[in-house]
């Protein structure tokens, strides 16, 4: 039977290992309480500040994909993208302690977290430019093209059956306050032009580009974090996720959305309706993740994602008018 180690024991195990591998003497450590299951610490050493990230065994189900993501983060860093530098030992980035804990070490990035929907025009413009650069580098021909994306949009019939099932679950549980929101998702599914989604461009993407994975100073992006989910998919999902996360407060701030696309278009070609269709794709992918019969029990991040999905479903018809040609 596997023994469960305390957070302190895992931290001490990691600190002992980085001393052995990198000769780093830890003077101070502070836990970072963000993310699910994986543990993180900011550590101050005699050679600077670093972030330790331990991978929980329940989440480490595809180490090959993780190693690939690390290799791309290292390549992006080397080419000047604002992201953390990863430390390696004998060319290995995913390290292991004597007790079998898997972890990584990266340089600690300066910057602050911004609440959802609260970026300013300079910050989101710079994020757009950095996202465009990231997509340009990831899709410069270095990496091979896959046959199919990570997200394959389900048929309208499948999705309508899903929403009917969720509606019934909420009704049976007596959660009548959720029924209108679920019905909004079902109606939007009936209305959406799914053929548009088939025209979107495939490519390598970050796939987790939301506000908690971004650091800023007053006027610029200082780092894109957490490349663990990098896969072959739709780069436009990154565009939509960043914009909805950074520019939606009570409503979507169109000036912020425009600033992102302005920055992005410095690095990548943007056609008419690029953001509009990106947001529709994001909604079609993510709505079933966050809108469900238990969403009344959501913690803070899922509640925010659910808010975004509700806004997208409620506004999908007037999205083109709202965003103009973006």
N, C-alpha and C positions, 0 to 999 in steps of 0.2 A: 504494500500500500504506500502511495506517494505521501511524503511528509510535507505539510504546508508550512513554509517558512514565513516568519513575520517580515514586514516591510523593512524593519531595522536590520534584520539578519541578511536580507537580500542586498540592502545598501552596503553593509559592511563587506559582504562577499565581492560586490562590484568594485568597491574602493581598493580592496586588497589586490584585485586582479589588475586594475589600471596602474597601480604602483609597480606591479611585477612586469607588465607589458610595456609601459611607457615611462616608467620612473617618475610618475606624477605623485606628489605628496599633497593629499587633500587637507586643507586647513579648515574648511567649513562646507557643510552641505545643507541644502534647503529643498524639501520635497515640492514638486509642482503638481498640483491636484487638478489635472486636466486630462481628458481622454478616458477610455474605457479599458479597464483591466491592466494595461501596460503601466508600469511605474516609471516616474521620471524624477531626477534630482538635478538641481543646479549646484555645481561644485566649484569652489574656489581653491585653486592649487597654487603651488609656488611657480607655476609656468602659465598662469592665466585662468580664465573661467571656462568651464565646459558644461555640457549637458549630458547626463547619463540616461539612457532609455532602455529599460528592461522589457523584454517581450514575454508576456504571459504565455504559458504553454497552450492555453485554450485558444489563443489568437494566432499562434505561430503554426498555421496549418499549411502554409505554402512558402517555405523558406526560399525556394528557387525564385519565385516572383519578387520576393523582398530583396534578394541579392541583386536581381536585375534592376530594381528601382534604385537601390543604393548606387549602382554603377552609373546610372543616368544622372543622379543627383551630383555625383562627383564630376561627371563630364560637364554638366551645366555650370557648376561652380568654377571649374577651370576655364570656362568660356565667358566668365564675368557675370553670370546671373546672381542676383541677390538671394542667396540661400546658404545654409550652414555648411562649413567645411567638415567633412567626415574624417575621422582618424582611422588608420588601418594598421594592422600588425601582420607582417608576412603576407601582404596584399589581401588580407581578410578584414572586412568591415563588421560583419556579424560575428561577435566574439563570444567566448564561453568561459565561465568561471569554473573553478575546481568542483563546485557543487552543481554544475550543469545548467546554470542560469545563462540564457542567451541575451546579449545586450549590444548596444553600440555607443560610441562616444563621438560627440560633435562639438565644435567650437560654439560657445554661447553667443547668440546674436543680440546686439543692442536693439532697442525699439520697444514700443508699447502696443498692447492690444487695444483695439478700438471697439466700442459696443456696436452691435449690428445696426446698420442704417445710419451710422454717425461719422463716416469718413468725410473729409472735405474734398473739394474739387482737385486740389493739387495731389493729394494722396491717391485718389482713385485714378487720376490720369496716369500717374507713375505706375500704379498697379496694372493698368491696361497695357502700357508699354512693356513692362516686364513679362506679362502673360504672353504678349505677342512674340517677344524674344524667346521665351521658353518654348512656345509651339514651333517657332521657326527652327530652333536648334534640334528639338526632338524629331522633327520631320524633315531634316536636311539630307536624307538618304543614308545616314549612318545605320539606322535601324531598318530591319526588313518589314515589309507590309504583311499584315495578317489577313486571313481570309474573311474573318468576321469580327465585329466589334464586341466589347465586353457586354454592352447592353443591346439586346435585340428587341425592338419594340413589339409587344404583343398585339394581336389583332384587336379591333374595336369590340368584337363579340366577347373575347376573353376578358377584356377589361370591364365591360358592362356587367358581365356575370360576377366579376369580383366585387364591384360596387353594390350590386344587389345583395350579395352575401354579407358584406359588411353592414349594410343597412339593416338586414334581418338580425344580425348579431347584436347590434346596438339596441334595436327595438325589443328583442327578447330579454336583454339585460336591463330594460327599463330606462335607458339613457336617451330619453326623447330629446334632450337638449343638443344631441349630436346629429340628429337625423337631417336637419336642414343643411349642415356642412357636408355631409356625405352625399346628399342629393345634388348639391352644387357640383361635386366632382363627377357624378354620373351624367349630369346635363352637359358639362364641358366635354366629357368623353363622347357623347353623341354628336356634338357640334364640331369637334376638331377635324381639320383636314389632315388625316394621317399620311396621305401621299407626300406632303411637304417633308415629313421626317425622313422619307426614303431618299431625298435629294441632298441631304446634308453630307458634308465631307468627313471621311474617316481619317484617323491619324492617332499618334501617340499623345496622351494627355495626362495631367496631374491627377485629376478625378477626385480631389478633396479640397478644392480651392475656396474655402469659406473663411469667414472673418477670424475664427480662432486659430487659423493656420497662417496668419499674416501679421507681420510686425511693421509699425510705421514710426517715423518721427513726425514733426509738425507738418512737413511738406512733402515727404517722400516715403516710399516703401523701403524698409530696411531689410526684410527677409521674407521669402516664401518658405514655409515649413512643411514637414511631414509628407514626404514623397512615397510613402508606403503603398499607396493604392495606384501608383502610376501603371497604366495599361494602354493597350490599343483600343481606342473607342472613338468618341466624337470630341475633338477639341472644343467645339462650341458648348459642350456641357460645362467646361471650365469657365468660359465667358459668362454664361448665364448664372452659374453658381456664385461667381465673384460679384456680379452686378446685383443680383437679388439680395445677397448677404450684406453688401456694403452700401447699397443705395435705397433699400426699402425700409422706411420707418413706418409711419401710418400708411403712406402711399409711396409709390416709386418716384424718387426725385429724378426727373428726366434730364436735368442738367448734369447730374452725377453720372447717369448712364451714358450720356453723350460724351462726357470727358473720358470715361473708360474706353469707349470705342475709338475716340480720337487718338488716344495713346496706343491702343492695340493696332490701329491701321498704319502706324509708323513702321511696324514690323511685318504685318501680314495683310494680305488683300481682304478687304471687307466689301461684300456686295450689298445691294439694297435689301433691307429686311433681315440682315444678319442677326441682330440681337433679338428681334421679334421671334424669329424661328428658333433661335437658341433657347429662349425662355419657354417656348411651347414644348420643346424636346425635354428640357429639364423637368417641367411639370409632369409630362407623360411618364418619365422614368421614376421620379421620386414621390409622386403623390401617394402611391400605395404603401410607401415606407412609413409615412408620418400621419396620414389620415386613416384612422382605424377605430374600432369599437372601444379601445382602451386609451384613446388620446386625452381623455379627461385626467389621466394619471401621469401624463408626460412630465419629465423633469425639464429644466430650462432649455437646453439645446433642442431636444425634439419638439418642444412647444414652439420655439422660434421657427423651426423648419415647417411645422404644421401651419403656422401663420403665413409663411411664404407660399405654401401650396394653395391655401384658401384664397390668397390675393390673386395668384395666377389663374385659378379656376374662375374666380368672379370677374376677372378682367380680360379673359382670353379673347372675347369677341371684339373688344375695343382696343386691343393691344397695338394694332397697326396705327390706329388714329392717335393713340396716346404717345407712341414713340416716333411717329412720322416715318422717315425712311431708314431709321437706324436698324 
